[in-house]
Amino acid sequence: MKLNCLIAAFALALSGGASAAQDAVVNRPTLTATGAKALAGACFAWAKEKHPDRNIAVAVIDAGGELMYYERTDGATAQTGNYALGKAETARQTGSLSGADMDRLVKNPPDLQVLTFNRLGLQGGVAVRTADKTVLGAIGVSGMTSADDELCGKTAVEKVVGTSS
């Protein structure tokens, strides 16, 4: 019996059964909790330097849209946090900048009918991607001007991940 099991295992290994099992699983890079905190930290550092008087919120989500890190400064409202999360979700869904979604809608108003849940086409959401454009997640920033929210997020992604949207 043991000999039959060994022969079967050996035959399976030679036939490529192990390779077929490996082909059924995709390994891809993921955003870590440490990476999410680093993104937020880089963003808060940028905001503190450029706009120390502003109360901001930063949300970082993974490729599946799950919240990985969230923080808001004292004085930032819950709504500011909701905007940050909405911007991050939009950037994740589009794999780009959240403000680009609004640009698309302005150019093609019928697209308003196909908006999905939790999309917010305001600047401030930046997709976090690998060099080969695999979306790892997104960062959303709110509390400054929309342009500065976006610049804060882009600066954080470039500093921590080394790529930009």
Protein Blocks (a to p, Z undefined) as FASTA:
>chain_A
ZZmmmmmmmmmmmnommmmmmmmpccdddddfklmmmmmmmmmmmmmmmmmmbccddddd
dfkopafbdcddehiafklmmmmmmmmmmmmmnopafklmmmmmmmmmmlmmmpcehiac
behiacdddfkopafbdcddehiafklmmmmmmmmmmmmnopaZZ
